[in-house]
Amino acid sequence: MSDILEGLFGSKEKARLLRFFLQNPDQLFSFSEIVEKNMLKSSKTRSEIATLFKIKFILKRTKKKKIFYELNQNFNFYPELKKLIAKSNVYPQCKSLSKIGKIGNMKLAVISGIFINYQKSKADMILVGESVSKAKLKNLMNNLEAEIGKEINFVLMTADELKYRLNMLDKFILEFLEGPHEEVINKIPGLRQLIANRRN
């Protein structure tokens, strides 16, 4: 979907900025924060920010002599753009999801929340694995957040922790796995049956 948005809006920079502001409608961001969070180049971002400000998609705020930007929720096409972003189901088009298996010995990677536009989910992702590289995990999350335009709420645990939490009928885990979700990686045999058995 990110490729489609880039085609519609002319560039990766503009597509990411639109998504970013629409996903975070009530927050103020400095220029450096915008560049960092979206993993964009300053020069191109500055040009796109100027364009978005010119058409009044974003507004400028000055706090302590520093300039911040925020979404203009009175923008003429705000409702339509918000619906478009909501419909742009990030999974499975989100390129960085394919790199989850490279951060360690991953047994399970399940997504919900922001990835499938399921707002009731208490998390966006559950990762279960061993020997997970903190550096690779951080890099993965940075890339995912840049693609999606919003901070990802994720939980990381080992296979033993997952088994323990299922045995304890952990409400969070059961609700997540029984609710709407997508499996990116599943190397845990009979997981669905395991969940069903815990409920009986």
Secondary structure per residue as TSV (DSSP state, phi and psi in degrees):
chain	resnum	aa	ss	phi	psi
A	1	M	-	360.0	-32.0
A	2	S	H	-60.9	-34.7
A	3	D	H	-65.1	-38.7
A	4	I	H	-65.0	-44.9
A	5	L	H	-62.4	-40.0
A	6	E	H	-61.6	-39.9
A	7	G	H	-65.4	-40.2
A	8	L	H	-70.0	-41.7
A	9	F	H	-103.0	3.3
A	10	G	S	95.2	-23.1
A	11	S	S	-163.1	158.3
A	12	K	H	-60.8	-40.1
A	13	E	H	-60.8	-48.6
A	14	K	H	-66.7	-41.2
A	15	A	H	-60.6	-44.0
A	16	R	H	-67.4	-39.9
A	17	L	H	-66.4	-42.8
A	18	L	H	-60.1	-49.3
A	19	R	H	-61.0	-44.0
A	20	F	H	-59.5	-50.7
A	21	F	H	-69.1	-36.4
A	22	L	H	-69.2	-30.9
A	23	Q	H	-79.3	-19.4
A	24	N	S	-129.0	63.5
A	25	P	T	-68.0	-20.5
A	26	D	T	-109.3	17.8
A	27	Q	-	-118.3	151.5
A	28	L	-	-100.9	140.1
A	29	F	E	-135.1	137.8
A	30	S	E	-78.5	165.2
A	31	F	H	-60.5	-42.1
A	32	S	H	-64.7	-36.4
A	33	E	H	-65.0	-41.7
A	34	I	H	-61.8	-45.6
A	35	V	H	-63.3	-46.4
A	36	E	H	-66.8	-48.9
A	37	K	H	-65.7	-31.3
A	38	N	H	-98.5	-0.5
A	39	M	T	52.7	55.2
A	40	L	-	-118.5	165.4
A	41	K	-	-85.0	137.8
A	42	S	H	-56.8	-45.5
A	43	S	H	-61.4	-48.3
A	44	K	H	-68.4	-37.8
A	45	T	H	-64.8	-41.4
A	46	R	H	-59.7	-41.8
A	47	S	H	-65.1	-44.3
A	48	E	H	-69.0	-37.8
A	49	I	H	-60.7	-43.1
A	50	A	H	-60.7	-41.5
A	51	T	H	-65.4	-45.4
A	52	L	H	-65.6	-33.0
A	53	F	H	-71.3	-38.8
A	54	K	H	-62.0	-39.0
A	55	I	T	-88.8	5.7
A	56	K	T	66.9	27.7
A	57	F	S	-74.6	-34.4
A	58	I	E	-123.1	158.9
A	59	L	E	-119.3	155.8
A	60	K	E	-102.6	141.7
A	61	R	E	-130.1	141.7
A	62	T	E	-113.3	122.8
A	63	K	E	-130.5	123.5
A	64	K	T	51.7	45.5
A	65	K	T	65.0	16.2
A	66	K	E	-116.0	140.0
A	67	I	E	-89.3	133.2
A	68	F	E	-125.7	157.6
A	69	Y	E	-122.4	147.0
A	70	E	E	-146.4	159.9
A	71	L	E	-67.1	138.4
A	72	N	-	-89.0	101.1
A	73	Q	T	-72.9	-4.3
A	74	N	T	-99.0	7.4
A	75	F	-	-58.6	136.7
A	76	N	T	-50.4	-40.2
A	77	F	T	-105.3	19.0
A	78	Y	H	-56.0	-50.5
A	79	P	H	-59.7	-40.8
A	80	E	H	-67.3	-42.8
A	81	L	H	-67.1	-37.4
A	82	K	H	-62.4	-42.2
A	83	K	H	-65.8	-39.1
A	84	L	H	-62.7	-44.3
A	85	I	H	-65.9	-40.0
A	86	A	H	-62.7	-33.4
A	87	K	H	-81.4	-17.1
A	88	S	S	-78.7	68.5
A	89	N	-	-49.1	114.2
A	90	V	-	-68.9	-28.6
A	91	Y	T	-93.9	135.0
A	92	P	T	-97.9	12.2
A	93	Q	T	-73.4	-16.5
A	94	C	-	-65.4	108.6
A	95	K	G	-60.7	-37.0
A	96	S	G	-69.8	-18.8
A	97	L	G	-61.0	-28.6
A	98	S	G	-69.2	-12.7
A	99	K	G	-94.1	-0.1
A	100	I	G	-58.4	-39.7
A	101	G	G	-64.9	-12.1
A	102	K	G	-94.0	-3.2
A	103	I	S	-89.4	-7.1
A	104	G	S	166.5	-166.9
A	105	N	E	-84.1	85.7
A	106	M	E	-83.8	128.1
A	107	K	E	-98.2	-31.5
A	108	L	E	-154.3	135.4
A	109	A	E	-139.6	111.5
A	110	V	E	-123.2	134.7
A	111	I	E	-120.6	150.8
A	112	S	-	-154.2	-149.6
A	113	G	G	52.7	-122.8
A	114	I	G	-60.7	-29.1
A	115	F	G	-70.3	-30.2
A	116	I	T	-123.8	17.2
A	117	N	T	56.8	41.2
A	118	Y	-	-108.2	95.2
A	119	Q	T	-71.6	-19.2
A	120	K	T	-77.9	-15.1
A	121	S	-	-65.7	139.4
A	122	K	S	-84.9	-4.9
A	123	A	-	-150.7	161.3
A	124	D	S	-96.8	-23.6
A	125	M	E	-157.7	139.7
A	126	I	E	-118.8	126.9
A	127	L	E	-116.6	131.2
A	128	V	E	-125.2	121.0
A	129	G	E	-168.3	173.2
A	130	E	E	-121.1	154.6
A	131	S	S	51.2	45.9
A	132	V	-	-79.4	127.7
A	133	S	-	-76.8	120.7
A	134	K	H	-62.2	-38.1
A	135	A	H	-65.9	-44.6
A	136	K	H	-67.7	-36.4
A	137	L	H	-64.3	-45.2
A	138	K	H	-61.7	-43.6
A	139	N	H	-63.3	-42.0
A	140	L	H	-60.6	-47.2
A	141	M	H	-65.4	-38.8
A	142	N	H	-59.9	-43.2
A	143	N	H	-67.5	-42.9
A	144	L	H	-62.7	-44.2
A	145	E	H	-66.1	-33.7
A	146	A	H	-68.0	-38.6
A	147	E	H	-69.4	-40.5
A	148	I	H	-86.6	-32.5
A	149	G	T	90.8	13.7
A	150	K	S	-151.3	151.4
A	151	E	-	-65.8	138.7
A	152	I	-	-98.8	128.6
A	153	N	-	-94.1	106.6
A	154	F	E	-127.4	159.8
A	155	V	E	-125.5	131.6
A	156	L	E	-117.3	132.1
A	157	M	E	-150.4	167.9
A	158	T	-	-87.9	168.9
A	159	A	H	-62.7	-37.0
A	160	D	H	-65.1	-39.1
A	161	E	H	-64.2	-41.9
A	162	L	H	-61.6	-47.2
A	163	K	H	-59.0	-43.6
A	164	Y	H	-61.8	-45.4
A	165	R	H	-68.3	-32.6
A	166	L	H	-69.3	-41.1
A	167	N	H	-62.5	-31.8
A	168	M	T	-85.9	4.4
A	169	L	T	54.1	45.0
A	170	D	-	-55.8	117.5
A	171	K	H	-60.2	-43.7
A	172	F	H	-60.3	-49.3
A	173	I	H	-63.5	-47.1
A	174	L	H	-63.2	-43.7
A	175	E	H	-63.8	-39.4
A	176	F	H	-64.4	-49.4
A	177	L	H	-76.0	-20.1
A	178	E	H	-92.7	-15.7
A	179	G	S	-87.5	-178.7
A	180	P	S	-60.2	125.9
A	181	H	-	-160.3	169.1
A	182	E	E	-128.4	142.2
A	183	E	E	-96.0	121.1
A	184	V	E	-88.6	-42.2
A	185	I	E	-137.1	134.9
A	186	N	E	-145.6	101.6
A	187	K	-	-113.7	21.1
A	188	I	S	-103.6	106.1
A	189	P	T	-59.1	134.2
A	190	G	T	63.4	31.4
A	191	L	H	-60.1	-46.0
A	192	R	H	-61.2	-42.1
A	193	Q	H	-65.7	-36.8
A	194	L	H	-61.0	-43.5
A	195	I	H	-66.4	-44.0
A	196	A	H	-60.9	-40.9
A	197	N	H	-65.0	-36.0
A	198	R	H	-66.1	-28.8
A	199	R	H	-80.1	-22.3
A	200	N	-	-90.5	360.0
